[in-house]
Amino acid sequence: MKKEKTRYPHDVSNPMNIIDLDKPYYKDLLEENKKVVKELKEAADKVEETGYFVYILTNEANEIFFIDVTADLKQRITKLKRRDKLVRQSKVFEKLVYFEKVKDYKEASVKVNIFKKWTMTAKRKLIRKKNPELKDLSDEL
């Protein structure tokens, strides 16, 4: 009797036969995954140490505000400024006018949602408490 040819190179009736961890391919894959997990844990630990930033960007005329949260404020500001100049000419956020360090993400997220619901006048009052001249604070990072 001729053996029926299947599209699987291994016996699929037994799940343990599907992956042979002793094969070099799977060993390399496993090592690569361990490295990625280690890098992610290190990044998470770094974020826990540094915390999060609630920040507000504005355009040159101080007419509109962009409010958000990030773990790496300097990198985020650089990306937003570059992206806005290329993509959204009508809403170019050129100045970091407010930032606040917060310990955990949940608290930062709650603050962002609260700030977004405020009126423009209330947002301006908050900003002017820490930055009366509305100067760009990104140089201070």
N, C-alpha and C positions, 0 to 999 in steps of 0.2 A: 504494500500500500504506500502510495506517494504522500509525503508530508505536505500539507497545505501551506502555501506561502502566505505570510501575513506582513503587514506593513511595520510591525514592531520587531526589532532585532532581539527582543528578550521575551521571556514568558510573562505575560501580563496577568495571568491568572493568580499569581502570587505577588502582591505588592512589594514584598521584600526583595524580589528579583529585579525590580525596575531600576533602583539606584544601588550601585555598588560603590560605596564610599572609599574603597581601596584603589579605585581607578584614578589616575593622575588628574583627569579633568575635574572630577568631583572634589578631590583634595584641594586643588587650586581654587575652585569656586568657594569652598568652605573657608579657606584662609582669607580670600578676598572679602567675603561677607563679615568675617570676624574683624577685619581692619575697618570696614565701613561702620560697623556697630561701635567700635572703640572711638572712632572719630566723632560720631554722633553724640556719644556719651560725654566726650571731652567738650564738645561745643555746648551741650546742654549745661554742663557744670560751669562753663565760662559765663553763660547767660545768667545763671543763678547768682554768680558772684557779682556781676556788673549790674544786673537788674534791667529794667526797661525804661524807655524814654517816651513820654507823651510830648508831642511837639506841634508847633503851629508855624506854617509857612504862609507868606503873603506875597502879593504882587508888588510892583514898584509903587503903585498909587495907594497901597494898603486898603483896597476895596474888597477883596475876597480873601478868605482864609482856607487853608488846607490843614486839617487836624488828623493826626494819626498816631500810631504807636510803633516802636521798633526796639530791637535789642542793640543794634549798632547804628547809632545816630549819624555819625560822620559818613559812613558808607551810604546810608539811606538818603541823606541830603544831597550828596554828590550825584547819585543816580536820578533822583527826582529833578534836580536842576537841569541835568543833561537831557533827560527825556522830555521835559516840558518845553525846552527850547526847540527841540526837534519836532515834536508831535502837536502840542497844543499852543499855538501862537497866541490865541485869545486869552488863555489862562496860564501865563508863565509865572510860576512861583519862584521869586528870586531871593527872598530874604527869610531866614530863620529868625522869627521874632520872639519865640517863647519855647522853652523846653523845661521839662521837669522829670527828675529821676524817680522811678517808682520801683518798689521791690519785686512785685510779682505781676504776671501778665493779666490776671483777672482784674486786679485793681486798676491797672493801666487802661484796660479795655472799658471798664465802667466809667473812668474819667473822660475818655475820648467821647463816649456816647453822651455823657452829660454836657460836655463842652459843645458838641455839635448841635444840641437842642437850644443852647443859649442864643440870645439876640446878638446882633453885631455890637451893640453898645456894651453888653456884658462881657463879650470876648475882648473888646478893646480895653476895658477896665482891668481885666485880668492881665493882659499883656503889658499895659502901662505900669502896673505895680512892679514888675521885674525889669521892664525895658521901656522907660519913659520916652526915649527918643525914637523908638521903633527902629533901632539900628540892626544890622545883620549880625546875628550871634554865631554864625557858622565858623567865623575865624577864631572863636574862643574854644572850640572843641579840641 
